[in-house]
Amino acid sequence: MKLKLLLLFLLSASVLKAQQAESLETKVNALKQQIENLSYNFDELSKGIEDVSWDQKLADIAFVDKVRFSSLASAQVRSKTGKGYNNPLTIYAYVFIPKGIDLNKKHPLMVMVHGGVHGNFGLSNVHIVRELLAQGYIVAAPEYRGSTGYGKKFQREIDYGGKEIDDTKFTRDYMVQNYDFVDKNRIGVMGWSHGGMHTLMNLFQFPDSYAVGFAGVPVSDLIMRLGYMNDEYRKLFSADYHIGKEVFQNVKEYRKRSPVWNVEKLKTPLLIHANTNDDDVLIEEVEHLISALKANNKKFEYKIYEDSPGGHHFDRIDNYTSKEYRLKAYRFLETYLKPSHPFKDVNALTKAAYYPTK
């Protein structure tokens, strides 16, 4: 009898301990979910602050606006019987228009695309935007699906190398349709890293929509890239709300989303910049792209810089040499877009960054 009571006590204690452990695990998971949700809220708050800062930093030289418009439908699988199935996704874009331009004339447009798997058009781009405005460019910067700062749902709309590329093209189209002083024959697209990938894929998929493109340190081959990146990075692509499979499970899908496997479509003037000490997009990845373009007898220009300070950001920072590199890119773009005030020397970039356009 005593043995039975002892066993019953031990069993009860075991059940109680399991319940307590389960309750603790539930509480921990709930806390983790709350923290995750708060991180999205913080991102939205940060984006709101940045929006105000953009206006402050460009008020002397530009009209700043943020617009929203519809693009392609969500890439996420949804019930085909549900209301609103296949509705176009609404995205945002920044619009920067130089003050003092003649609105009765046509002006070149630069579509400038931000980088990052889940990045956004942040204030680190402000000097480059000012440089473009000073030359006479209208600038549009898409916050394509997956961008950070618009909540969890929008961030999980990510479609790397897929419909996000269309979002950039829809930004270009929006500008042509809504601003009659944009010259549809003088439109360029530019970006670095993942933004460089956007540049390449836009040129490949929509060759008649752009006059020229600049791709800085561009992500070029997802298969190679995911081979040298860590597991945390790879999980961004194999997540159930994204591609949903690892490379070895669906090689064709990753090839479809990689510029290096689409180079035969290039018809538009293109400049590529890369850096040998880049620790994000390794030089081998860009060299693969360059080799593929050459193998397909494509006309393009490129420059590989040797161990330039700044690594992945070598031509986006404010070193004198970095400005020299940007000036080379601007002069390449100038050939095809004919801005009203092209830069003559590197000093013009510094003046553009700090002084109003006259």
Summary of the structure (lengths in Angstrom):
residues: 358
radius of gyration: 24.3
end to end distance: 98.8
largest distance: 100.4
contacts: 1157
relative contact order: 0.11
helix: 49%
strand: 18%
